[in-house]
C-alpha cells in the first residue's frame, strides 16, 4: 500500500471513528420536520403538495454525495463534469417527482443553486491555501466515495450510506498536511 492509499484509508477511518456517532442523517429529518411544520402548521402528512414537493426535492438534491463532491471539484479545479452529470440525473428525477408532487419540485432549484453555488465559492476560496498534495488526497478520497456510490446505487451490491462519509473529505487535506 503506498502513501496516498494509506492517506485515503486513514481519512475515511478517521471520520468513521470520530464522526459516525454525530449522525449525518439526523439533520435531514430534523430539517424536513421543522420546515414542514413551519410552512404547514404540522409535521405530519397533512402538508400541501407544493411544500412536500419542494422539501422532498430540495433535500434529495442538496444532500447527495454528488452535490458536495461536484461543487468542491468545481470550486477547486474548475471541473464541472460531476455537477453536469448530477444535473441530468436530477432532471429525470424531478420529472418523476413533479408528476406526483407538483410544481414545488421546480422551486427546489433555488436552494440547490444556493447550496451548490456557495459550496463552489467556498472551495474557490480554499484553493489558495490548498497544496497539490492536499488536492490529490481529497480527489482520491472523493474517488473512493464515488466507488461507494456505484456499489450502493448503481450495482446494488451492498447498501453503503456514502453521505455518512462526506466529512472524510475534511480529513483528507489535513492528513496530507
C-alpha positions as CSV (number, residue, x, y, z in Angstrom):
1,X,0.0,0.0,0.0
2,X,1.5,3.3,-1.0
3,X,1.4,6.5,1.0
4,X,-1.6,8.1,-0.9
5,X,-3.7,5.0,-0.5
6,X,-2.9,5.0,3.2
7,X,-4.0,8.6,3.5
8,X,-7.3,7.9,1.8
9,X,-8.0,4.9,4.0
10,X,-6.8,6.9,7.0
11,X,-9.1,9.8,6.5
12,X,-12.2,7.6,5.9
13,X,-11.4,5.6,9.0
14,X,-10.8,8.8,11.0
15,X,-14.2,10.0,10.0
16,X,-15.8,6.6,10.8
17,X,-14.1,6.6,14.2
18,X,-14.7,10.2,15.2
19,X,-17.8,11.4,13.4
20,X,-20.0,8.4,12.7
21,X,-21.7,9.0,16.1
22,X,-22.6,12.5,15.1
23,X,-25.3,11.2,12.8
24,X,-25.2,13.0,9.5
25,X,-28.7,11.7,8.6
26,X,-30.4,13.3,11.5
27,X,-30.2,16.9,10.3
28,X,-32.1,15.9,7.2
29,X,-35.0,14.5,9.2
30,X,-34.9,17.5,11.6
31,X,-34.8,20.0,8.7
32,X,-37.7,18.3,6.9
33,X,-39.8,18.2,10.1
34,X,-39.1,21.8,11.1
35,X,-39.6,23.4,7.7
36,X,-42.7,21.3,7.1
37,X,-44.1,22.3,10.5
38,X,-43.2,26.0,9.9
39,X,-44.9,26.1,6.4
40,X,-47.9,24.0,7.0
41,X,-48.5,24.1,10.8
42,X,-47.8,20.4,11.3
43,X,-45.0,18.0,10.8
44,X,-47.3,15.1,9.8
45,X,-48.6,14.1,6.4
46,X,-51.1,17.0,6.2
47,X,-48.7,19.2,4.3
48,X,-49.7,20.6,1.0
49,X,-48.5,19.1,-2.3
50,X,-46.3,22.1,-3.1
51,X,-44.5,22.0,0.3
52,X,-44.0,18.3,0.1
53,X,-42.6,18.5,-3.4
54,X,-40.4,21.4,-2.6
55,X,-39.0,19.8,0.6
56,X,-38.6,16.3,-0.8
57,X,-36.8,17.5,-4.0
58,X,-34.6,20.1,-2.1
59,X,-33.5,17.6,0.5
60,X,-32.8,14.9,-2.1
61,X,-30.9,17.2,-4.5
62,X,-28.9,19.0,-1.8
63,X,-27.9,16.1,0.5
64,X,-26.5,13.8,-2.1
65,X,-22.8,13.0,-2.3
66,X,-22.5,14.2,-5.9
67,X,-23.8,17.7,-4.8
68,X,-20.9,18.0,-2.3
69,X,-18.2,16.4,-4.4
70,X,-19.2,18.1,-7.6
71,X,-19.3,21.5,-6.0
72,X,-15.9,21.0,-4.4
73,X,-14.4,19.8,-7.7
74,X,-15.9,22.8,-9.5
75,X,-14.5,25.2,-7.0
76,X,-11.0,23.7,-6.6
77,X,-10.3,22.8,-10.2
78,X,-13.0,24.3,-12.4
79,X,-14.1,20.7,-13.2
80,X,-17.9,20.8,-13.5
81,X,-18.3,17.3,-15.0
82,X,-19.8,15.8,-11.8
83,X,-22.3,18.7,-11.5
84,X,-23.3,18.2,-15.1
85,X,-24.0,14.5,-14.6
86,X,-25.8,15.3,-11.4
87,X,-28.0,17.9,-13.1
88,X,-29.0,15.4,-15.8
89,X,-29.9,12.8,-13.2
90,X,-31.8,15.4,-11.2
91,X,-33.7,16.5,-14.3
92,X,-35.0,13.0,-14.8
93,X,-35.8,12.5,-11.1
94,X,-37.6,15.9,-11.0
95,X,-39.8,14.9,-13.9
96,X,-40.9,11.8,-11.9
97,X,-41.3,13.9,-8.7
98,X,-43.3,16.7,-10.4
99,X,-45.8,14.2,-11.8
100,X,-46.8,13.2,-8.2
101,X,-45.7,16.2,-6.1
102,X,-46.5,19.1,-8.3
103,X,-44.8,22.5,-9.1
104,X,-42.9,22.6,-5.7
105,X,-40.3,20.4,-7.3
106,X,-39.4,23.1,-9.8
107,X,-38.9,25.6,-7.0
108,X,-36.4,23.3,-5.3
109,X,-33.9,24.6,-7.9
110,X,-33.5,27.8,-5.8
111,X,-32.0,26.1,-2.7
112,X,-30.0,23.7,-4.8
113,X,-28.4,26.7,-6.7
114,X,-27.7,28.5,-3.4
115,X,-26.2,25.4,-1.8
116,X,-24.0,24.2,-4.7
117,X,-23.0,27.8,-5.6
118,X,-22.0,28.7,-2.1
119,X,-20.0,25.4,-1.7
120,X,-18.3,26.1,-5.0
121,X,-17.4,29.6,-4.0
122,X,-16.1,28.4,-0.6
123,X,-14.0,25.8,-2.4
124,X,-12.6,28.5,-4.7
125,X,-11.5,30.5,-1.6
126,X,-9.9,27.4,-0.1
127,X,-8.0,26.9,-3.4
128,X,-5.3,29.4,-2.4
129,X,-4.4,27.5,0.8
130,X,-4.5,24.0,-0.6
131,X,-1.4,22.5,-2.0
132,X,-1.3,20.0,-4.9
133,X,-0.8,17.1,-2.5
134,X,-3.8,18.1,-0.4
135,X,-6.0,18.4,-3.5
136,X,-4.7,15.0,-4.7
137,X,-5.7,13.4,-1.4
138,X,-9.1,15.0,-1.4
139,X,-9.6,13.8,-5.0
140,X,-8.6,10.3,-4.2
141,X,-10.9,10.2,-1.2
142,X,-13.7,11.6,-3.4
143,X,-13.0,8.9,-5.9
144,X,-13.4,6.2,-3.2
145,X,-16.7,7.8,-2.2
146,X,-17.8,7.7,-5.9
147,X,-16.9,4.0,-6.0
148,X,-19.2,3.7,-2.9
149,X,-22.0,5.4,-4.8
150,X,-21.5,3.0,-7.7
151,X,-21.6,-0.1,-5.5
152,X,-24.5,1.1,-3.5
153,X,-26.8,2.8,-6.1
154,X,-25.9,1.5,-9.5
155,X,-24.8,-2.0,-8.9
156,X,-26.9,-2.6,-5.8
157,X,-24.3,-5.0,-4.5
158,X,-24.4,-3.6,-0.9
159,X,-26.1,-0.6,0.7
160,X,-23.4,2.0,1.6
161,X,-24.5,5.3,3.2
162,X,-22.0,7.4,1.3
163,X,-23.4,10.6,2.8
164,X,-22.2,9.4,6.2
165,X,-18.6,9.5,4.9
166,X,-18.7,13.0,3.3
167,X,-16.8,14.6,6.1
168,X,-13.9,12.3,5.3
169,X,-13.1,15.0,2.7
170,X,-12.2,17.3,5.6
171,X,-9.7,14.8,7.0
172,X,-8.0,14.2,3.6
173,X,-6.2,17.5,3.3
174,X,-5.4,17.6,7.0
175,X,-3.7,14.2,6.9
176,X,-1.5,15.2,4.0
177,X,-0.6,18.5,5.6
